[in-house]
Amino acid sequence: MDPLTIATLASTALKAGPALIRVVGNLFGSNATADKVANAVERIETEYSTATSQQKGLESQLKQLSSTELVQLQTMQTELARIEAEREARQLESTEILFSEGQHTIREGDKAQHSTVIKCRPNLAYISMFATAIYVLGMSLAHAFDYGSGADMAVAAFLISPAGAYMGLRHREKEKGLAS
């Protein structure tokens, strides 16, 4: 069997994990092959720490399988790939649901009748903006007088993020097409 096919089989097996390999092997009636590959994956995952070394180690194990076992493994690979695609689709769906629930909560808060609820988000944005300004100016002044190294942009970004979110600055969501 060509090296590319073996590399693909190894990659799929490592992503799926030993338990899923055994389950799919039981579905296709190739328990012995599934057990061999699952045991090899377990052994490789404990012996090697990096993904590339695990990949190479499993490839060398798969090269020792007979051609019949490799054909059975290829059949199982299709099912493993389908299961992995379903997992990714569910994960994406879950992320989209979380985002839409957050947006729904924000919109409902905007429709609120109580004055405290109505003013909450704008006040948080103001506090965020002022806290960022005070932090950056204070740390810059301290740095000017040789106290510290100035403002840390990670801290400044953390402080300004509520104000940015209130103003609609949601670059990541917009980039993924989740926000308008």
C-alpha atoms as an extended CHARMM CRD file, in Angstrom:
* protein
*
       180  EXT
         1         1  MET       CA              0.0000000000        0.0000000000        0.0000000000  PROA      1               0.0000000000
         2         2  ASP       CA              1.2990000000        3.4490000000       -0.8200000000  PROA      2               0.0000000000
         3         3  PRO       CA              2.7630000000        5.6490000000        1.9490000000  PROA      3               0.0000000000
         4         4  LEU       CA              0.1600000000        8.3980000000        1.4990000000  PROA      4               0.0000000000
         5         5  THR       CA             -2.6990000000        6.0100000000        2.2460000000  PROA      5               0.0000000000
         6         6  ILE       CA             -0.9170000000        4.6950000000        5.3260000000  PROA      6               0.0000000000
         7         7  ALA       CA             -0.2540000000        8.2580000000        6.5050000000  PROA      7               0.0000000000
         8         8  THR       CA             -3.9440000000        9.0910000000        6.0730000000  PROA      8               0.0000000000
         9         9  LEU       CA             -4.9910000000        5.9520000000        7.9390000000  PROA      9               0.0000000000
        10        10  ALA       CA             -2.5960000000        6.7830000000       10.7790000000  PROA      10              0.0000000000
        11        11  SER       CA             -3.8500000000       10.3540000000       11.0170000000  PROA      11              0.0000000000
        12        12  THR       CA             -7.4840000000        9.2460000000       11.1230000000  PROA      12              0.0000000000
        13        13  ALA       CA             -6.7480000000        6.5760000000       13.7350000000  PROA      13              0.0000000000
        14        14  LEU       CA             -4.9060000000        9.0460000000       15.9880000000  PROA      14              0.0000000000
        15        15  LYS       CA             -7.7430000000       11.5730000000       15.7500000000  PROA      15              0.0000000000
        16        16  ALA       CA            -10.4050000000        8.9610000000       16.4590000000  PROA      16              0.0000000000
        17        17  GLY       CA             -8.7200000000        7.3040000000       19.4140000000  PROA      17              0.0000000000
        18        18  PRO       CA             -8.7150000000        3.6660000000       20.4880000000  PROA      18              0.0000000000
        19        19  ALA       CA            -12.2670000000        3.5030000000       21.8740000000  PROA      19              0.0000000000
        20        20  LEU       CA            -13.9000000000        4.8050000000       18.7030000000  PROA      20              0.0000000000
        21        21  ILE       CA            -11.7350000000        2.5120000000       16.5640000000  PROA      21              0.0000000000
        22        22  ARG       CA            -13.0100000000       -0.4890000000       18.5380000000  PROA      22              0.0000000000
        23        23  VAL       CA            -16.6440000000        0.6360000000       18.2250000000  PROA      23              0.0000000000
        24        24  VAL       CA            -16.3860000000        1.1190000000       14.4600000000  PROA      24              0.0000000000
        25        25  GLY       CA            -14.5110000000       -2.1820000000       14.1620000000  PROA      25              0.0000000000
        26        26  ASN       CA            -17.4030000000       -3.9180000000       15.9100000000  PROA      26              0.0000000000
        27        27  LEU       CA            -19.8450000000       -2.3100000000       13.4660000000  PROA      27              0.0000000000
        28        28  PHE       CA            -17.9340000000       -3.6940000000       10.4920000000  PROA      28              0.0000000000
        29        29  GLY       CA            -17.1780000000       -7.0650000000       12.0620000000  PROA      29              0.0000000000
        30        30  SER       CA            -13.4070000000       -6.6180000000       11.9330000000  PROA      30              0.0000000000
        31        31  ASN       CA            -12.7500000000       -6.8520000000       15.6640000000  PROA      31              0.0000000000
        32        32  ALA       CA             -9.2540000000       -8.3190000000       15.3810000000  PROA      32              0.0000000000
        33        33  THR       CA             -8.0200000000       -5.5570000000       13.0750000000  PROA      33              0.0000000000
        34        34  ALA       CA             -9.7230000000       -2.8770000000       15.1540000000  PROA      34              0.0000000000
        35        35  ASP       CA             -8.1630000000       -4.2500000000       18.3440000000  PROA      35              0.0000000000
        36        36  LYS       CA             -4.7080000000       -4.3640000000       16.7610000000  PROA      36              0.0000000000
        37        37  VAL       CA             -4.9510000000       -0.7570000000       15.5850000000  PROA      37              0.0000000000
        38        38  ALA       CA             -6.5540000000        0.4570000000       18.8320000000  PROA      38              0.0000000000
        39        39  ASN       CA             -3.8280000000       -1.2110000000       20.8980000000  PROA      39              0.0000000000
        40        40  ALA       CA             -1.1870000000        0.3310000000       18.6370000000  PROA      40              0.0000000000
        41        41  VAL       CA             -2.7760000000        3.7810000000       19.0580000000  PROA      41              0.0000000000
        42        42  GLU       CA             -2.8450000000        3.3760000000       22.8480000000  PROA      42              0.0000000000
        43        43  ARG       CA              0.7820000000        2.3080000000       22.8870000000  PROA      43              0.0000000000
        44        44  ILE       CA              1.8860000000        5.1040000000       20.5400000000  PROA      44              0.0000000000
        45        45  GLU       CA              0.0260000000        7.7830000000       22.5550000000  PROA      45              0.0000000000
        46        46  THR       CA              1.8350000000        6.7540000000       25.7330000000  PROA      46              0.0000000000
        47        47  GLU       CA              5.2710000000        6.2520000000       24.1640000000  PROA      47              0.0000000000
        48        48  TYR       CA              5.4870000000        9.4430000000       22.0840000000  PROA      48              0.0000000000
        49        49  SER       CA              4.7320000000       12.9840000000       23.1950000000  PROA      49              0.0000000000
        50        50  THR       CA              4.5870000000       15.0000000000       19.9520000000  PROA      50              0.0000000000
        51        51  ALA       CA              1.9780000000       14.6150000000       17.2380000000  PROA      51              0.0000000000
        52        52  THR       CA              4.5550000000       14.0940000000       14.4890000000  PROA      52              0.0000000000
        53        53  SER       CA              6.3520000000       11.3490000000       16.3850000000  PROA      53              0.0000000000
        54        54  GLN       CA              3.0080000000        9.6780000000       17.1270000000  PROA      54              0.0000000000
        55        55  GLN       CA              2.1090000000        9.8810000000       13.4420000000  PROA      55              0.0000000000
        56        56  LYS       CA              5.4020000000        8.3220000000       12.3470000000  PROA      56              0.0000000000
        57        57  GLY       CA              5.2100000000        5.6440000000       15.0350000000  PROA      57              0.0000000000
        58        58  LEU       CA              1.7020000000        4.6060000000       14.0230000000  PROA      58              0.0000000000
        59        59  GLU       CA              2.6370000000        4.6190000000       10.3490000000  PROA      59              0.0000000000
        60        60  SER       CA              5.4170000000        2.1330000000       11.0740000000  PROA      60              0.0000000000
        61        61  GLN       CA              2.9390000000       -0.0400000000       13.0050000000  PROA      61              0.0000000000
        62        62  LEU       CA              0.4030000000        0.0730000000       10.1680000000  PROA      62              0.0000000000
        63        63  LYS       CA              3.0260000000       -0.9620000000        7.6100000000  PROA      63              0.0000000000
        64        64  GLN       CA              3.2890000000       -4.2620000000        9.4800000000  PROA      64              0.0000000000
        65        65  LEU       CA             -0.3960000000       -5.0900000000        8.9260000000  PROA      65              0.0000000000
        66        66  SER       CA             -1.4110000000       -7.5110000000        6.1790000000  PROA      66              0.0000000000
        67        67  SER       CA             -3.1060000000       -6.2430000000        3.0320000000  PROA      67              0.0000000000
        68        68  THR       CA             -6.4500000000       -7.7120000000        4.1760000000  PROA      68              0.0000000000
        69        69  GLU       CA             -6.2040000000       -5.8430000000        7.4670000000  PROA      69              0.0000000000
        70        70  LEU       CA             -5.3250000000       -2.6160000000        5.6570000000  PROA      70              0.0000000000
        71        71  VAL       CA             -8.4070000000       -2.9810000000        3.4310000000  PROA      71              0.0000000000
        72        72  GLN       CA            -10.5500000000       -3.4950000000        6.5560000000  PROA      72              0.0000000000
        73        73  LEU       CA             -8.9350000000       -0.4420000000        8.1090000000  PROA      73              0.0000000000
        74        74  GLN       CA             -9.6870000000        1.6330000000        5.0110000000  PROA      74              0.0000000000
        75        75  THR       CA            -13.3370000000        0.6080000000        5.2560000000  PROA      75              0.0000000000
        76        76  MET       CA            -13.3950000000        1.6580000000        8.8980000000  PROA      76              0.0000000000
        77        77  GLN       CA            -11.6240000000        4.9260000000        8.0150000000  PROA      77              0.0000000000
        78        78  THR       CA            -14.6060000000        6.1300000000        6.0130000000  PROA      78              0.0000000000
        79        79  GLU       CA            -16.8980000000        5.6670000000        8.9930000000  PROA      79              0.0000000000
        80        80  LEU       CA            -14.3710000000        7.2910000000       11.3470000000  PROA      80              0.0000000000
        81        81  ALA       CA            -14.1190000000       10.3050000000        9.0280000000  PROA      81              0.0000000000
        82        82  ARG       CA            -17.9140000000       10.5910000000        8.9050000000  PROA      82              0.0000000000
        83        83  ILE       CA            -18.1180000000       10.4880000000       12.7090000000  PROA      83              0.0000000000
        84        84  GLU       CA            -15.3970000000       13.1460000000       12.9740000000  PROA      84              0.0000000000
        85        85  ALA       CA            -17.2700000000       15.3770000000       10.5200000000  PROA      85              0.0000000000
        86        86  GLU       CA            -20.4370000000       15.0020000000       12.6080000000  PROA      86              0.0000000000
        87        87  ARG       CA            -18.4910000000       15.9430000000       15.7470000000  PROA      87              0.0000000000
        88        88  GLU       CA            -17.1720000000       19.0970000000       14.1010000000  PROA      88              0.0000000000
        89        89  ALA       CA            -20.6290000000       20.0140000000       12.8300000000  PROA      89              0.0000000000
        90        90  ARG       CA            -22.0970000000       19.6070000000       16.3260000000  PROA      90              0.0000000000
        91        91  GLN       CA            -19.3080000000       21.6940000000       17.8230000000  PROA      91              0.0000000000
        92        92  LEU       CA            -19.9290000000       24.4750000000       15.3060000000  PROA      92              0.0000000000
        93        93  GLU       CA            -23.6660000000       24.2830000000       15.9450000000  PROA      93              0.0000000000
        94        94  SER       CA            -23.0440000000       24.5380000000       19.6840000000  PROA      94              0.0000000000
        95        95  THR       CA            -20.8490000000       27.6220000000       19.1870000000  PROA      95              0.0000000000
        96        96  GLU       CA            -23.5110000000       29.2520000000       17.0070000000  PROA      96              0.0000000000
        97        97  ILE       CA            -26.2050000000       28.5280000000       19.6020000000  PROA      97              0.0000000000
        98        98  LEU       CA            -24.0910000000       30.0540000000       22.3670000000  PROA      98              0.0000000000
        99        99  PHE       CA            -23.5190000000       33.1670000000       20.2910000000  PROA      99              0.0000000000
       100       100  SER       CA            -27.1840000000       33.5670000000       19.3560000000  PROA      100             0.0000000000
       101       101  GLU       CA            -28.2280000000       33.0910000000       23.0010000000  PROA      101             0.0000000000
       102       102  GLY       CA            -25.7760000000       35.8180000000       24.0250000000  PROA      102             0.0000000000
       103       103  GLN       CA            -27.1550000000       38.1240000000       21.3580000000  PROA      103             0.0000000000
       104       104  HSD       CA            -30.7160000000       37.3250000000       22.4500000000  PROA      104             0.0000000000
       105       105  THR       CA            -29.8240000000       38.1880000000       26.0540000000  PROA      105             0.0000000000
       106       106  ILE       CA            -28.3000000000       41.5100000000       24.9710000000  PROA      106             0.0000000000
       107       107  ARG       CA            -31.3510000000       42.3890000000       22.8640000000  PROA      107             0.0000000000
       108       108  GLU       CA            -33.7310000000       41.5270000000       25.6810000000  PROA      108             0.0000000000
       109       109  GLY       CA            -31.6710000000       43.7140000000       28.0250000000  PROA      109             0.0000000000
       110       110  ASP       CA            -32.0030000000       46.5630000000       25.5360000000  PROA      110             0.0000000000
       111       111  LYS       CA            -35.8130000000       46.1990000000       25.6620000000  PROA      111             0.0000000000
       112       112  ALA       CA            -35.8920000000       46.2970000000       29.4810000000  PROA      112             0.0000000000
       113       113  GLN       CA            -38.2060000000       48.6730000000       31.3430000000  PROA      113             0.0000000000
       114       114  HSD       CA            -36.1800000000       49.0590000000       34.5490000000  PROA      114             0.0000000000
       115       115  SER       CA            -33.7740000000       52.0160000000       34.4280000000  PROA      115             0.0000000000
       116       116  THR       CA            -30.9230000000       50.1340000000       36.1470000000  PROA      116             0.0000000000
       117       117  VAL       CA            -31.0320000000       47.3400000000       33.5720000000  PROA      117             0.0000000000
       118       118  ILE       CA            -31.1750000000       49.8570000000       30.7140000000  PROA      118             0.0000000000
       119       119  LYS       CA            -28.1100000000       51.7440000000       31.9940000000  PROA      119             0.0000000000
       120       120  CYS       CA            -26.0610000000       48.6940000000       32.9630000000  PROA      120             0.0000000000
       121       121  ARG       CA            -24.2790000000       47.9750000000       29.6580000000  PROA      121             0.0000000000
       122       122  PRO       CA            -23.4730000000       51.6010000000       28.8210000000  PROA      122             0.0000000000
       123       123  ASN       CA            -22.1580000000       52.1610000000       32.3580000000  PROA      123             0.0000000000
       124       124  LEU       CA            -19.9530000000       49.0610000000       32.1150000000  PROA      124             0.0000000000
       125       125  ALA       CA            -18.6060000000       50.3770000000       28.8140000000  PROA      125             0.0000000000
       126       126  TYR       CA            -17.8170000000       53.7760000000       30.3830000000  PROA      126             0.0000000000
       127       127  ILE       CA            -16.0940000000       52.1510000000       33.3500000000  PROA      127             0.0000000000
       128       128  SER       CA            -14.1040000000       49.9650000000       30.9760000000  PROA      128             0.0000000000
       129       129  MET       CA            -13.0650000000       52.9310000000       28.8620000000  PROA      129             0.0000000000
       130       130  PHE       CA            -12.0270000000       55.0520000000       31.8560000000  PROA      130             0.0000000000
       131       131  ALA       CA            -10.1950000000       52.1570000000       33.5300000000  PROA      131             0.0000000000
       132       132  THR       CA             -8.2130000000       51.6000000000       30.3330000000  PROA      132             0.0000000000
       133       133  ALA       CA             -7.3720000000       55.2750000000       29.9910000000  PROA      133             0.0000000000
       134       134  ILE       CA             -6.2570000000       55.5310000000       33.6240000000  PROA      134             0.0000000000
       135       135  TYR       CA             -4.2150000000       52.3330000000       33.3460000000  PROA      135             0.0000000000
       136       136  VAL       CA             -2.4300000000       53.3320000000       30.1150000000  PROA      136             0.0000000000
       137       137  LEU       CA             -1.7680000000       56.9170000000       31.2190000000  PROA      137             0.0000000000
       138       138  GLY       CA             -0.6540000000       55.8610000000       34.6940000000  PROA      138             0.0000000000
       139       139  MET       CA              1.6800000000       53.1580000000       33.4370000000  PROA      139             0.0000000000
       140       140  SER       CA              3.0740000000       55.4950000000       30.7600000000  PROA      140             0.0000000000
       141       141  LEU       CA              3.7650000000       58.1820000000       33.3700000000  PROA      141             0.0000000000
       142       142  ALA       CA              5.3960000000       55.6020000000       35.6310000000  PROA      142             0.0000000000
       143       143  HSD       CA              7.5670000000       54.4700000000       32.7300000000  PROA      143             0.0000000000
       144       144  ALA       CA              8.4860000000       58.0880000000       31.9760000000  PROA      144             0.0000000000
       145       145  PHE       CA              9.8360000000       58.3730000000       35.5310000000  PROA      145             0.0000000000
       146       146  ASP       CA             11.6710000000       55.0110000000       35.3010000000  PROA      146             0.0000000000
       147       147  TYR       CA              9.1270000000       52.9930000000       37.3010000000  PROA      147             0.0000000000
       148       148  GLY       CA              8.2000000000       49.8490000000       35.3860000000  PROA      148             0.0000000000
       149       149  SER       CA              8.1190000000       49.1320000000       31.6970000000  PROA      149             0.0000000000
       150       150  GLY       CA              4.9380000000       50.9150000000       30.6900000000  PROA      150             0.0000000000
       151       151  ALA       CA              1.4760000000       49.6440000000       29.8880000000  PROA      151             0.0000000000
       152       152  ASP       CA              1.0500000000       46.0070000000       28.9310000000  PROA      152             0.0000000000
       153       153  MET       CA             -1.0880000000       45.8750000000       25.8080000000  PROA      153             0.0000000000
       154       154  ALA       CA             -2.6430000000       42.5550000000       26.8470000000  PROA      154             0.0000000000
       155       155  VAL       CA             -3.9330000000       44.1430000000       30.0540000000  PROA      155             0.0000000000
       156       156  ALA       CA             -5.1050000000       47.2250000000       28.1600000000  PROA      156             0.0000000000
       157       157  ALA       CA             -6.9400000000       45.0500000000       25.6260000000  PROA      157             0.0000000000
       158       158  PHE       CA             -8.5990000000       43.1270000000       28.4670000000  PROA      158             0.0000000000
       159       159  LEU       CA             -9.7210000000       46.3560000000       30.1200000000  PROA      159             0.0000000000
       160       160  ILE       CA            -11.0700000000       47.9280000000       26.9150000000  PROA      160             0.0000000000
       161       161  SER       CA            -12.9030000000       44.8070000000       25.6570000000  PROA      161             0.0000000000
       162       162  PRO       CA            -16.2830000000       45.5280000000       27.3630000000  PROA      162             0.0000000000
       163       163  ALA       CA            -16.3290000000       49.0010000000       25.8250000000  PROA      163             0.0000000000
       164       164  GLY       CA            -15.3830000000       47.5780000000       22.4340000000  PROA      164             0.0000000000
       165       165  ALA       CA            -18.1000000000       44.9450000000       22.6430000000  PROA      165             0.0000000000
       166       166  TYR       CA            -20.6890000000       47.5620000000       23.5620000000  PROA      166             0.0000000000
       167       167  MET       CA            -19.6780000000       49.6660000000       20.5650000000  PROA      167             0.0000000000
       168       168  GLY       CA            -19.9760000000       46.6610000000       18.2330000000  PROA      168             0.0000000000
       169       169  LEU       CA            -16.2970000000       45.8730000000       17.8380000000  PROA      169             0.0000000000
       170       170  ARG       CA            -16.5300000000       42.0990000000       17.5430000000  PROA      170             0.0000000000
       171       171  HSD       CA            -13.8760000000       41.3980000000       14.9530000000  PROA      171             0.0000000000
       172       172  ARG       CA            -13.5870000000       37.6440000000       15.5450000000  PROA      172             0.0000000000
       173       173  GLU       CA            -17.3280000000       37.0570000000       15.2820000000  PROA      173             0.0000000000
       174       174  LYS       CA            -17.5680000000       39.2570000000       12.2020000000  PROA      174             0.0000000000
       175       175  GLU       CA            -14.6090000000       37.4650000000       10.6230000000  PROA      175             0.0000000000
       176       176  LYS       CA            -16.3640000000       34.1200000000       11.1010000000  PROA      176             0.0000000000
       177       177  GLY       CA            -19.6480000000       35.5230000000        9.8050000000  PROA      177             0.0000000000
       178       178  LEU       CA            -21.4180000000       35.1300000000       13.1610000000  PROA      178             0.0000000000
       179       179  ALA       CA            -22.0630000000       38.8450000000       13.7210000000  PROA      179             0.0000000000
       180       180  SER       CA            -23.0770000000       41.7190000000       11.5070000000  PROA      180             0.0000000000
